[in-house]
Amino acid sequence: MGAPLPTAERLAVLEGARAAPPGATWALLGVVGHERYVEAREHKELAARSPSLGRPEAARAALIPIRKSEAWWALPQEERRAIFEERSRHIATSLKYLPAVARRLHHSRDLGEPFDFLTWFEFAPVDEAGFDELVAMLRATDEWGFVEREVDIRLER
Ligand code: HEM
């Protein structure tokens, strides 16, 4: 959805880098920040069921940069939470796909980047179909009505 990114052969994930490595086709920057929408009960359940990144069997990954609309950012926090969870069930739905999928959310909006979020997921090849199903469900939610650019990049090693 929205403009794609130029095709690249390989992707490097660099921790702590602040600029693009020389010769890169494109580079995206994000920081891991605090949770904005998660309530205490959800936080506990997520912590109990989330696997860590870097599992040897997780040979597939998805990098999905996402930008939401100005209309989303203009909403008060509690309305964003209501759309995100009470109406779209982002957490409740996604929890069913744990522990197959490891994830990390990076925030980019306040860095002046082209996307608001860099979402990152790792899973085993056998769990890719389940991951696709989850992505399709999320894309059909009210929350995604506010997504104006999304690029779905799949990786394998
Ligand atoms: C694998 C299972 C998943 C789980 C457990 C999960 C869980 C969460 C949680 C708890 C948050 C809220 C973080 C906060 O409080 O700030 C969040 C935010 C987000 N997730 Fe997911 N998620 C999953 C899959 C996905 C997928 C597949 C996508 C993209 C296709 C996605 C895109 C996002 C985005 C863009 C946000 C930021 C929303 C915002 O701040 O407006 N998530 N996710």
Backbone and ligand atoms as CSV (ligand in chain L), in Angstrom:
chain,resi,resn,atom,element,x,y,z
A,1,MET,N,N,0.851,-1.185,0.000
A,1,MET,CA,C,0.000,0.000,0.000
A,1,MET,C,C,0.897,1.249,0.000
A,2,GLY,N,N,0.581,2.223,-0.845
A,2,GLY,CA,C,1.438,3.406,-0.959
A,2,GLY,C,C,2.663,3.081,-1.784
A,3,ALA,N,N,3.620,3.991,-1.807
A,3,ALA,CA,C,4.818,3.796,-2.633
A,3,ALA,C,C,5.657,2.639,-2.103
A,4,PRO,N,N,6.186,1.787,-2.992
A,4,PRO,CA,C,7.066,0.692,-2.551
A,4,PRO,C,C,8.470,1.221,-2.235
A,5,LEU,N,N,9.374,0.334,-1.889
A,5,LEU,CA,C,10.783,0.700,-1.699
A,5,LEU,C,C,11.560,0.081,-2.860
A,6,PRO,N,N,12.683,0.675,-3.277
A,6,PRO,CA,C,13.480,0.071,-4.345
A,6,PRO,C,C,13.924,-1.352,-3.952
A,7,THR,N,N,13.961,-2.234,-4.921
A,7,THR,CA,C,14.349,-3.625,-4.661
A,7,THR,C,C,15.797,-3.704,-4.191
A,8,ALA,N,N,16.045,-4.552,-3.199
A,8,ALA,CA,C,17.419,-4.767,-2.719
A,8,ALA,C,C,17.641,-6.264,-2.566
A,9,GLU,N,N,18.879,-6.697,-2.757
A,9,GLU,CA,C,19.243,-8.124,-2.703
A,9,GLU,C,C,19.301,-8.654,-1.281
A,10,ARG,N,N,19.797,-7.810,-0.397
A,10,ARG,CA,C,20.067,-8.245,0.972
A,10,ARG,C,C,19.639,-7.164,1.947
A,11,LEU,N,N,19.432,-7.587,3.194
A,11,LEU,CA,C,19.086,-6.618,4.235
A,11,LEU,C,C,20.015,-6.830,5.428
A,12,ALA,N,N,20.576,-5.768,5.937
A,12,ALA,CA,C,21.374,-5.858,7.164
A,12,ALA,C,C,20.599,-5.197,8.288
A,13,VAL,N,N,20.539,-5.859,9.434
A,13,VAL,CA,C,19.925,-5.264,10.618
A,13,VAL,C,C,21.061,-4.789,11.507
A,14,LEU,N,N,21.172,-3.480,11.687
A,14,LEU,CA,C,22.292,-2.928,12.462
A,14,LEU,C,C,21.772,-2.346,13.769
A,15,GLU,N,N,22.345,-2.775,14.866
A,15,GLU,CA,C,21.946,-2.261,16.176
A,15,GLU,C,C,22.837,-1.074,16.523
A,16,GLY,N,N,22.215,0.011,16.935
A,16,GLY,CA,C,23.012,1.162,17.390
A,16,GLY,C,C,23.502,2.068,16.274
A,17,ALA,N,N,23.228,1.710,14.997
A,17,ALA,CA,C,23.698,2.553,13.892
A,17,ALA,C,C,22.828,3.808,13.787
A,18,ARG,N,N,23.419,4.928,13.398
A,18,ARG,CA,C,22.650,6.159,13.269
A,18,ARG,C,C,22.586,6.677,11.843
A,19,ALA,N,N,23.288,6.022,10.942
A,19,ALA,CA,C,23.297,6.464,9.547
A,19,ALA,C,C,23.398,5.246,8.647
A,20,ALA,N,N,23.067,5.457,7.367
A,20,ALA,CA,C,23.108,4.355,6.402
A,20,ALA,C,C,24.543,3.938,6.144
A,21,PRO,N,N,24.812,2.621,6.045
A,21,PRO,CA,C,26.159,2.192,5.652
A,21,PRO,C,C,26.421,2.612,4.201
A,22,PRO,N,N,27.676,2.887,3.826
A,22,PRO,CA,C,27.962,3.330,2.461
A,22,PRO,C,C,27.482,2.296,1.442
A,23,GLY,N,N,26.901,2.747,0.350
A,23,GLY,CA,C,26.474,1.846,-0.711
A,23,GLY,C,C,25.087,1.260,-0.512
A,24,ALA,N,N,24.405,1.588,0.567
A,24,ALA,CA,C,23.066,1.021,0.805
A,24,ALA,C,C,22.065,1.595,-0.192
A,25,THR,N,N,21.159,0.743,-0.696
A,25,THR,CA,C,20.085,1.196,-1.588
A,25,THR,C,C,19.103,2.063,-0.804
A,26,TRP,N,N,18.755,1.630,0.403
A,26,TRP,CA,C,17.948,2.436,1.314
A,26,TRP,C,C,18.257,2.021,2.740
A,27,ALA,N,N,17.937,2.892,3.665
A,27,ALA,CA,C,18.126,2.579,5.086
A,27,ALA,C,C,16.962,3.187,5.852
A,28,LEU,N,N,16.473,2.461,6.832
A,28,LEU,CA,C,15.384,2.953,7.669
A,28,LEU,C,C,15.840,2.905,9.122
A,29,LEU,N,N,15.464,3.923,9.875
A,29,LEU,CA,C,15.914,4.056,11.258
A,29,LEU,C,C,14.726,3.991,12.217
A,30,GLY,N,N,14.905,3.316,13.331
A,30,GLY,CA,C,13.846,3.292,14.326
A,30,GLY,C,C,14.424,3.055,15.706
A,31,VAL,N,N,13.645,3.393,16.721
A,31,VAL,CA,C,14.086,3.126,18.098
A,31,VAL,C,C,13.019,2.299,18.815
A,32,VAL,N,N,13.485,1.457,19.731
A,32,VAL,CA,C,12.555,0.666,20.535
A,32,VAL,C,C,12.142,1.534,21.716
A,33,GLY,N,N,10.861,1.875,21.758
A,33,GLY,CA,C,10.405,2.778,22.825
A,33,GLY,C,C,9.501,2.061,23.808
A,34,HIS,N,N,8.865,2.826,24.670
A,34,HIS,CA,C,7.973,2.216,25.665
A,34,HIS,C,C,6.627,1.866,25.012
A,35,GLU,N,N,5.873,1.006,25.659
A,35,GLU,CA,C,4.556,0.628,25.152
A,35,GLU,C,C,3.567,1.773,25.366
A,36,ARG,N,N,2.686,1.983,24.380
A,36,ARG,CA,C,1.719,3.078,24.475
A,36,ARG,C,C,0.292,2.627,24.747
A,37,TYR,N,N,-0.034,1.412,24.334
A,37,TYR,CA,C,-1.439,0.976,24.406
A,37,TYR,C,C,-1.677,-0.208,25.321
A,38,VAL,N,N,-0.617,-0.937,25.655
A,38,VAL,CA,C,-0.761,-2.198,26.388
A,38,VAL,C,C,-1.194,-1.964,27.830
A,39,GLU,N,N,-2.217,-2.709,28.264
A,39,GLU,CA,C,-2.655,-2.650,29.658
A,39,GLU,C,C,-1.955,-3.751,30.454
A,40,ALA,N,N,-2.005,-3.632,31.783
A,40,ALA,CA,C,-1.201,-4.508,32.650
A,40,ALA,C,C,-1.434,-5.993,32.373
A,41,ARG,N,N,-2.704,-6.381,32.242
A,41,ARG,CA,C,-3.026,-7.799,32.014
A,41,ARG,C,C,-2.441,-8.273,30.678
A,42,GLU,N,N,-2.541,-7.424,29.666
A,42,GLU,CA,C,-1.997,-7.775,28.348
A,42,GLU,C,C,-0.473,-7.859,28.408
A,43,HIS,N,N,0.109,-6.928,29.120
A,43,HIS,CA,C,1.569,-6.907,29.236
A,43,HIS,C,C,2.084,-8.215,29.821
A,44,LYS,N,N,1.377,-8.681,30.847
A,44,LYS,CA,C,1.780,-9.938,31.505
A,44,LYS,C,C,1.663,-11.117,30.555
A,45,GLU,N,N,0.558,-11.140,29.832
A,45,GLU,CA,C,0.333,-12.255,28.910
A,45,GLU,C,C,1.342,-12.229,27.761
A,46,LEU,N,N,1.625,-11.043,27.259
A,46,LEU,CA,C,2.616,-10.911,26.187
A,46,LEU,C,C,3.985,-11.383,26.666
A,47,ALA,N,N,4.345,-10.941,27.863
A,47,ALA,CA,C,5.664,-11.308,28.397
A,47,ALA,C,C,5.770,-12.815,28.570
A,48,ALA,N,N,4.671,-13.445,28.990
A,48,ALA,CA,C,4.704,-14.886,29.233
A,48,ALA,C,C,4.797,-15.682,27.930
A,49,ARG,N,N,4.264,-15.120,26.843
A,49,ARG,CA,C,4.145,-15.917,25.605
A,49,ARG,C,C,5.081,-15.496,24.492
A,50,SER,N,N,5.808,-14.392,24.660
A,50,SER,CA,C,6.667,-13.908,23.571
A,50,SER,C,C,8.019,-14.598,23.579
A,51,PRO,N,N,8.399,-15.228,22.469
A,51,PRO,CA,C,9.740,-15.808,22.387
A,51,PRO,C,C,10.765,-14.698,22.148
A,52,SER,N,N,12.049,-15.017,22.352
A,52,SER,CA,C,13.054,-13.984,22.105
A,52,SER,C,C,13.457,-13.992,20.627
A,53,LEU,N,N,14.059,-12.908,20.191
A,53,LEU,CA,C,14.561,-12.814,18.823
A,53,LEU,C,C,15.775,-13.726,18.690
A,54,GLY,N,N,16.077,-14.100,17.440
A,54,GLY,CA,C,17.319,-14.822,17.180
A,54,GLY,C,C,17.260,-16.312,17.412
A,55,ARG,N,N,16.053,-16.903,17.489
A,55,ARG,CA,C,15.977,-18.364,17.642
A,55,ARG,C,C,16.551,-19.024,16.386
A,56,PRO,N,N,17.372,-20.057,16.541
A,56,PRO,CA,C,17.995,-20.691,15.370
A,56,PRO,C,C,16.963,-21.215,14.365
A,57,GLU,N,N,15.814,-21.709,14.836
A,57,GLU,CA,C,14.819,-22.283,13.909
A,57,GLU,C,C,14.027,-21.204,13.163
A,58,ALA,N,N,14.101,-19.975,13.620
A,58,ALA,CA,C,13.344,-18.880,12.988
A,58,ALA,C,C,14.127,-18.342,11.792
A,59,ALA,N,N,14.082,-19.096,10.686
A,59,ALA,CA,C,14.883,-18.755,9.514
A,59,ALA,C,C,14.158,-17.802,8.553
A,60,ARG,N,N,12.949,-17.401,8.912
A,60,ARG,CA,C,12.206,-16.434,8.098
A,60,ARG,C,C,11.947,-15.185,8.932
A,61,ALA,N,N,11.893,-14.043,8.246
A,61,ALA,CA,C,11.576,-12.800,8.958
A,61,ALA,C,C,10.729,-11.923,8.054
A,62,ALA,N,N,10.027,-10.994,8.665
A,62,ALA,CA,C,9.292,-9.977,7.903
A,62,ALA,C,C,9.639,-8.622,8.494
A,63,LEU,N,N,9.964,-7.689,7.611
A,63,LEU,CA,C,10.139,-6.285,8.004
A,63,LEU,C,C,8.994,-5.549,7.327
A,64,ILE,N,N,8.105,-4.977,8.133
A,64,ILE,CA,C,6.950,-4.284,7.556
A,64,ILE,C,C,6.924,-2.840,8.063
A,65,PRO,N,N,7.538,-1.915,7.287
A,65,PRO,CA,C,7.454,-0.498,7.655
A,65,PRO,C,C,6.033,0.009,7.398
A,66,ILE,N,N,5.533,0.809,8.316
A,66,ILE,CA,C,4.135,1.271,8.248
A,66,ILE,C,C,4.051,2.762,8.576
A,67,ARG,N,N,3.260,3.483,7.781
A,67,ARG,CA,C,2.948,4.874,8.150
A,67,ARG,C,C,1.442,5.007,8.306
A,68,LYS,N,N,1.023,5.639,9.390
A,68,LYS,CA,C,-0.399,5.906,9.597
A,68,LYS,C,C,-0.718,7.338,9.174
A,69,SER,N,N,-2.005,7.616,9.018
A,69,SER,CA,C,-2.431,8.918,8.475
A,69,SER,C,C,-2.400,10.028,9.533
A,70,GLU,N,N,-2.480,11.262,9.068
A,70,GLU,CA,C,-2.572,12.403,9.986
A,70,GLU,C,C,-3.825,12.281,10.849
A,71,ALA,N,N,-4.897,11.717,10.280
A,71,ALA,CA,C,-6.148,11.550,11.033
A,71,ALA,C,C,-5.923,10.676,12.273
A,72,TRP,N,N,-5.076,9.657,12.154
A,72,TRP,CA,C,-4.744,8.788,13.295
A,72,TRP,C,C,-4.028,9.588,14.381
A,73,TRP,N,N,-3.015,10.318,13.963
A,73,TRP,CA,C,-2.191,11.039,14.942
A,73,TRP,C,C,-2.941,12.207,15.575
A,74,ALA,N,N,-4.001,12.658,14.911
A,74,ALA,CA,C,-4.791,13.765,15.465
A,74,ALA,C,C,-5.752,13.278,16.551
A,75,LEU,N,N,-5.959,11.959,16.645
A,75,LEU,CA,C,-6.898,11.428,17.646
A,75,LEU,C,C,-6.279,11.469,19.042
A,76,PRO,N,N,-7.120,11.641,20.074
A,76,PRO,CA,C,-6.595,11.522,21.438
A,76,PRO,C,C,-6.188,10.070,21.723
A,77,GLN,N,N,-5.275,9.912,22.648
A,77,GLN,CA,C,-4.718,8.607,23.008
A,77,GLN,C,C,-5.801,7.555,23.268
A,78,GLU,N,N,-6.853,7.937,24.021
A,78,GLU,CA,C,-7.830,6.901,24.393
A,78,GLU,C,C,-8.648,6.437,23.185
A,79,GLU,N,N,-8.835,7.316,22.207
A,79,GLU,CA,C,-9.549,6.870,20.997
A,79,GLU,C,C,-8.665,5.956,20.161
A,80,ARG,N,N,-7.365,6.259,20.134
A,80,ARG,CA,C,-6.442,5.379,19.403
A,80,ARG,C,C,-6.415,3.991,20.051
A,81,ARG,N,N,-6.376,3.945,21.370
A,81,ARG,CA,C,-6.408,2.648,22.061
A,81,ARG,C,C,-7.723,1.916,21.722
A,82,ALA,N,N,-8.838,2.632,21.712
A,82,ALA,CA,C,-10.132,1.991,21.449
A,82,ALA,C,C,-10.153,1.389,20.040
A,83,ILE,N,N,-9.606,2.104,19.071
A,83,ILE,CA,C,-9.576,1.574,17.698
A,83,ILE,C,C,-8.614,0.392,17.632
A,84,PHE,N,N,-7.437,0.556,18.232
A,84,PHE,CA,C,-6.374,-0.452,18.192
A,84,PHE,C,C,-6.820,-1.767,18.835
A,85,GLU,N,N,-7.451,-1.684,19.999
A,85,GLU,CA,C,-7.759,-2.931,20.702
A,85,GLU,C,C,-9.253,-3.228,20.825
A,86,GLU,N,N,-10.046,-2.321,21.357
A,86,GLU,CA,C,-11.454,-2.656,21.574
A,86,GLU,C,C,-12.151,-2.924,20.229
A,87,ARG,N,N,-11.813,-2.169,19.186
A,87,ARG,CA,C,-12.467,-2.394,17.889
A,87,ARG,C,C,-11.697,-3.337,16.977
A,88,SER,N,N,-10.372,-3.312,17.014
A,88,SER,CA,C,-9.594,-4.108,16.052
A,88,SER,C,C,-8.987,-5.372,16.653
A,89,ARG,N,N,-8.967,-5.481,17.975
A,89,ARG,CA,C,-8.444,-6.683,18.656
A,89,ARG,C,C,-7.018,-7.010,18.232
A,90,HIS,N,N,-6.178,-5.993,18.086
A,90,HIS,CA,C,-4.802,-6.217,17.628
A,90,HIS,C,C,-4.072,-7.175,18.570
A,91,ILE,N,N,-4.145,-6.901,19.856
A,91,ILE,CA,C,-3.405,-7.739,20.812
A,91,ILE,C,C,-4.095,-9.094,20.993
A,92,ALA,N,N,-5.397,-9.075,21.210
A,92,ALA,CA,C,-6.124,-10.330,21.456
A,92,ALA,C,C,-5.957,-11.303,20.294
A,93,THR,N,N,-6.045,-10.805,19.056
A,93,THR,CA,C,-5.891,-11.675,17.890
A,93,THR,C,C,-4.457,-12.170,17.773
A,94,SER,N,N,-3.513,-11.253,17.901
A,94,SER,CA,C,-2.104,-11.601,17.694
A,94,SER,C,C,-1.585,-12.582,18.728
A,95,LEU,N,N,-2.104,-12.480,19.953
A,95,LEU,CA,C,-1.620,-13.366,21.020
A,95,LEU,C,C,-1.758,-14.840,20.647
A,96,LYS,N,N,-2.753,-15.146,19.822
A,96,LYS,CA,C,-2.980,-16.548,19.423
A,96,LYS,C,C,-1.836,-17.068,18.557
A,97,TYR,N,N,-1.043,-16.164,17.993
A,97,TYR,CA,C,0.059,-16.578,17.105
A,97,TYR,C,C,1.394,-16.661,17.852
A,98,LEU,N,N,1.335,-16.483,19.141
A,98,LEU,CA,C,2.518,-16.650,19.973
A,98,LEU,C,C,2.486,-18.049,20.584
A,99,PRO,N,N,3.623,-18.698,20.807
A,99,PRO,CA,C,4.995,-18.211,20.659
A,99,PRO,C,C,5.635,-18.458,19.285
A,100,ALA,N,N,4.841,-18.712,18.220
A,100,ALA,CA,C,5.484,-19.005,16.926
A,100,ALA,C,C,6.260,-17.800,16.392
A,101,VAL,N,N,5.751,-16.598,16.700
A,101,VAL,CA,C,6.329,-15.382,16.121
A,101,VAL,C,C,7.027,-14.548,17.197
A,102,ALA,N,N,8.294,-14.210,16.921
A,102,ALA,CA,C,9.009,-13.262,17.793
A,102,ALA,C,C,8.921,-11.902,17.118
A,103,ARG,N,N,8.844,-10.827,17.896
A,103,ARG,CA,C,8.625,-9.525,17.266
A,103,ARG,C,C,9.361,-8.409,18.000
A,104,ARG,N,N,9.570,-7.337,17.272
A,104,ARG,CA,C,10.074,-6.110,17.902
A,104,ARG,C,C,9.517,-4.924,17.131
A,105,LEU,N,N,8.968,-3.980,17.873
A,105,LEU,CA,C,8.378,-2.777,17.280
A,105,LEU,C,C,9.359,-1.617,17.445
A,106,HIS,N,N,9.659,-0.950,16.328
A,106,HIS,CA,C,10.544,0.224,16.370
A,106,HIS,C,C,9.737,1.452,15.985
A,107,HIS,N,N,9.949,2.534,16.693
A,107,HIS,CA,C,9.263,3.795,16.382
A,107,HIS,C,C,10.172,4.693,15.537
A,108,SER,N,N,9.600,5.278,14.489
A,108,SER,CA,C,10.392,6.090,13.567
A,108,SER,C,C,9.847,7.493,13.376
A,109,ARG,N,N,8.586,7.687,13.717
A,109,ARG,CA,C,7.909,8.950,13.379
A,109,ARG,C,C,8.659,10.175,13.914
A,110,ASP,N,N,9.062,10.119,15.178
A,110,ASP,CA,C,9.703,11.296,15.775
A,110,ASP,C,C,11.144,11.490,15.305
A,111,LEU,N,N,11.630,10.548,14.496
A,111,LEU,CA,C,12.974,10.709,13.919
A,111,LEU,C,C,12.898,11.365,12.542
A,112,GLY,N,N,11.678,11.736,12.119
A,112,GLY,CA,C,11.514,12.360,10.805
A,112,GLY,C,C,11.695,11.391,9.658
A,113,GLU,N,N,11.445,10.110,9.924
A,113,GLU,CA,C,11.605,9.056,8.924
A,113,GLU,C,C,10.361,8.953,8.028
A,114,PRO,N,N,10.489,8.284,6.891
A,114,PRO,CA,C,9.328,8.158,5.998
A,114,PRO,C,C,8.212,7.260,6.553
A,115,PHE,N,N,8.526,6.391,7.512
A,115,PHE,CA,C,7.504,5.540,8.124
A,115,PHE,C,C,7.374,5.904,9.612
A,116,ASP,N,N,6.237,5.547,10.201
A,116,ASP,CA,C,6.040,5.767,11.641
A,116,ASP,C,C,6.584,4.609,12.461
A,117,PHE,N,N,6.512,3.399,11.875
A,117,PHE,CA,C,6.928,2.184,12.589
A,117,PHE,C,C,7.725,1.282,11.666
A,118,LEU,N,N,8.700,0.592,12.238
A,118,LEU,CA,C,9.355,-0.525,11.557
A,118,LEU,C,C,8.980,-1.752,12.372
A,119,THR,N,N,8.091,-2.575,11.834
A,119,THR,CA,C,7.703,-3.772,12.570
A,119,THR,C,C,8.559,-4.933,12.067
A,120,TRP,N,N,9.012,-5.769,12.993
A,120,TRP,CA,C,9.961,-6.852,12.674
A,120,TRP,C,C,9.491,-8.151,13.312
A,121,PHE,N,N,9.439,-9.215,12.519
A,121,PHE,CA,C,8.939,-10.500,12.995
A,121,PHE,C,C,9.863,-11.624,12.552
A,122,GLU,N,N,10.038,-12.628,13.415
A,122,GLU,CA,C,10.853,-13.812,13.095
A,122,GLU,C,C,10.043,-15.072,13.384
A,123,PHE,N,N,10.108,-16.033,12.459
A,123,PHE,CA,C,9.345,-17.271,12.634
A,123,PHE,C,C,10.004,-18.378,11.823
A,124,ALA,N,N,9.641,-19.621,12.127
A,124,ALA,CA,C,10.155,-20.773,11.381
A,124,ALA,C,C,9.383,-20.865,10.061
A,125,PRO,N,N,9.999,-21.453,9.016
A,125,PRO,CA,C,9.299,-21.594,7.726
A,125,PRO,C,C,7.912,-22.223,7.875
A,126,VAL,N,N,7.777,-23.192,8.748
A,126,VAL,CA,C,6.497,-23.893,8.922
A,126,VAL,C,C,5.415,-22.949,9.501
A,127,ASP,N,N,5.800,-21.858,10.098
A,127,ASP,CA,C,4.839,-20.920,10.692
A,127,ASP,C,C,4.535,-19.717,9.802
A,128,GLU,N,N,5.088,-19.719,8.589
A,128,GLU,CA,C,4.886,-18.548,7.719
A,128,GLU,C,C,3.413,-18.406,7.304
A,129,ALA,N,N,2.742,-19.534,7.029
A,129,ALA,CA,C,1.334,-19.459,6.603
A,129,ALA,C,C,0.476,-18.848,7.720
A,130,GLY,N,N,0.756,-19.230,8.954
A,130,GLY,CA,C,0.031,-18.655,10.088
A,130,GLY,C,C,0.290,-17.169,10.195
A,131,PHE,N,N,1.537,-16.772,9.980
A,131,PHE,CA,C,1.873,-15.348,10.029
A,131,PHE,C,C,1.104,-14.577,8.941
A,132,ASP,N,N,1.048,-15.160,7.732
A,132,ASP,CA,C,0.305,-14.519,6.628
A,132,ASP,C,C,-1.168,-14.331,6.988
A,133,GLU,N,N,-1.712,-15.338,7.663
A,133,GLU,CA,C,-3.112,-15.283,8.072
A,133,GLU,C,C,-3.327,-14.126,9.061
A,134,LEU,N,N,-2.402,-13.989,10.011
A,134,LEU,CA,C,-2.491,-12.898,10.986
A,134,LEU,C,C,-2.418,-11.537,10.288
A,135,VAL,N,N,-1.463,-11.383,9.382
A,135,VAL,CA,C,-1.311,-10.104,8.671
A,135,VAL,C,C,-2.601,-9.777,7.908
A,136,ALA,N,N,-3.191,-10.798,7.259
A,136,ALA,CA,C,-4.430,-10.567,6.503
A,136,ALA,C,C,-5.553,-10.130,7.447
A,137,MET,N,N,-5.615,-10.725,8.631
A,137,MET,CA,C,-6.663,-10.336,9.588
A,137,MET,C,C,-6.471,-8.905,10.062
A,138,LEU,N,N,-5.223,-8.567,10.366
A,138,LEU,CA,C,-4.959,-7.193,10.833
A,138,LEU,C,C,-5.305,-6.176,9.743
A,139,ARG,N,N,-4.992,-6.518,8.499
A,139,ARG,CA,C,-5.261,-5.578,7.388
A,139,ARG,C,C,-6.751,-5.338,7.180
A,140,ALA,N,N,-7.586,-6.229,7.708
A,140,ALA,CA,C,-9.032,-6.069,7.542
A,140,ALA,C,C,-9.665,-5.300,8.716
A,141,THR,N,N,-8.854,-4.808,9.652
A,141,THR,CA,C,-9.403,-4.141,10.845
A,141,THR,C,C,-9.597,-2.641,10.625
A,142,ASP,N,N,-10.351,-2.034,11.556
A,142,ASP,CA,C,-10.523,-0.565,11.547
A,142,ASP,C,C,-9.178,0.133,11.691
A,143,GLU,N,N,-8.273,-0.469,12.495
A,143,GLU,CA,C,-6.951,0.158,12.684
A,143,GLU,C,C,-6.289,0.392,11.323
A,144,TRP,N,N,-6.387,-0.594,10.436
A,144,TRP,CA,C,-5.700,-0.484,9.137
A,144,TRP,C,C,-6.343,0.561,8.222
A,145,GLY,N,N,-7.553,1.002,8.572
A,145,GLY,CA,C,-8.151,2.117,7.828
A,145,GLY,C,C,-7.306,3.378,7.954
A,146,PHE,N,N,-6.416,3.406,8.946
A,146,PHE,CA,C,-5.550,4.569,9.157
A,146,PHE,C,C,-4.144,4.347,8.604
A,147,VAL,N,N,-3.896,3.187,8.015
A,147,VAL,CA,C,-2.567,2.907,7.446
A,147,VAL,C,C,-2.527,3.447,6.019
A,148,GLU,N,N,-1.601,4.385,5.763
A,148,GLU,CA,C,-1.561,4.944,4.403
A,148,GLU,C,C,-0.353,4.474,3.604
A,149,ARG,N,N,0.625,3.869,4.263
A,149,ARG,CA,C,1.732,3.281,3.503
A,149,ARG,C,C,2.253,2.075,4.256
A,150,GLU,N,N,2.449,0.992,3.537
A,150,GLU,CA,C,2.900,-0.252,4.160
A,150,GLU,C,C,3.684,-1.036,3.115
A,151,VAL,N,N,4.860,-1.507,3.482
A,151,VAL,CA,C,5.672,-2.319,2.563
A,151,VAL,C,C,5.990,-3.626,3.290
A,152,ASP,N,N,5.632,-4.742,2.661
A,152,ASP,CA,C,5.798,-6.050,3.313
A,152,ASP,C,C,7.046,-6.720,2.734
A,153,ILE,N,N,8.128,-6.727,3.501
A,153,ILE,CA,C,9.414,-7.261,3.024
A,153,ILE,C,C,9.682,-8.588,3.721
A,154,ARG,N,N,9.800,-9.666,2.944
A,154,ARG,CA,C,10.048,-10.986,3.527
A,154,ARG,C,C,11.504,-11.390,3.328
A,155,LEU,N,N,12.054,-12.026,4.349
A,155,LEU,CA,C,13.473,-12.375,4.338
A,155,LEU,C,C,13.662,-13.828,4.722
A,156,GLU,N,N,14.725,-14.428,4.195
A,156,GLU,CA,C,15.088,-15.761,4.656
A,156,GLU,C,C,16.598,-15.871,4.756
A,157,ARG,N,N,17.026,-16.794,5.588
A,157,ARG,CA,C,18.471,-16.985,5.708
A,157,ARG,C,C,18.780,-18.469,5.653
L,1,HEM,C1,C,2.983,-11.493,16.039
L,1,HEM,C2,C,2.025,-11.110,16.813
L,1,HEM,C3,C,1.843,-9.680,17.211
L,1,HEM,C4,C,1.743,-9.233,18.481
L,1,HEM,C5,C,1.795,-10.081,19.741
L,1,HEM,C6,C,1.583,-7.804,18.414
L,1,HEM,C7,C,1.457,-6.993,19.506
L,1,HEM,C8,C,1.453,-5.626,19.486
L,1,HEM,C9,C,1.348,-4.781,20.645
L,1,HEM,C10,C,1.232,-5.283,22.070
L,1,HEM,C11,C,1.394,-3.513,20.227
L,1,HEM,C12,C,1.253,-2.253,21.091
L,1,HEM,C13,C,2.570,-1.689,21.541
L,1,HEM,C14,C,2.328,-0.435,22.351
L,1,HEM,O1,O,1.614,-0.504,23.380
L,1,HEM,O2,O,2.877,0.619,21.997
L,1,HEM,C15,C,1.554,-3.533,18.795
L,1,HEM,C16,C,1.664,-2.419,18.007
L,1,HEM,C17,C,1.796,-2.469,16.647
L,1,HEM,N1,N,1.786,-3.586,15.847
L,1,HEM,FE1,FE,1.548,-5.480,16.448
L,1,HEM,N2,N,1.562,-7.400,17.118
L,1,HEM,C18,C,1.720,-8.505,16.332
L,1,HEM,C19,C,1.730,-8.544,14.964
L,1,HEM,C20,C,1.739,-7.438,14.145
L,1,HEM,C21,C,1.809,-7.482,12.695
L,1,HEM,C22,C,1.835,-8.761,11.859
L,1,HEM,C23,C,1.858,-6.192,12.264
L,1,HEM,C24,C,1.961,-5.643,10.863
L,1,HEM,C25,C,1.437,-6.242,9.799
L,1,HEM,C26,C,1.821,-5.344,13.435
L,1,HEM,C27,C,1.893,-3.984,13.430
L,1,HEM,C28,C,1.902,-3.177,14.537
L,1,HEM,C29,C,1.996,-1.725,14.491
L,1,HEM,C30,C,2.142,-0.856,13.251
L,1,HEM,C31,C,1.955,-1.287,15.802
L,1,HEM,C32,C,2.009,0.154,16.293
L,1,HEM,C33,C,0.628,0.688,16.419
L,1,HEM,C34,C,0.584,2.131,16.881
L,1,HEM,O3,O,1.334,2.505,17.811
L,1,HEM,O4,O,-0.210,2.882,16.320
L,1,HEM,N3,N,1.727,-6.130,14.557
L,1,HEM,N4,N,1.562,-4.834,18.368
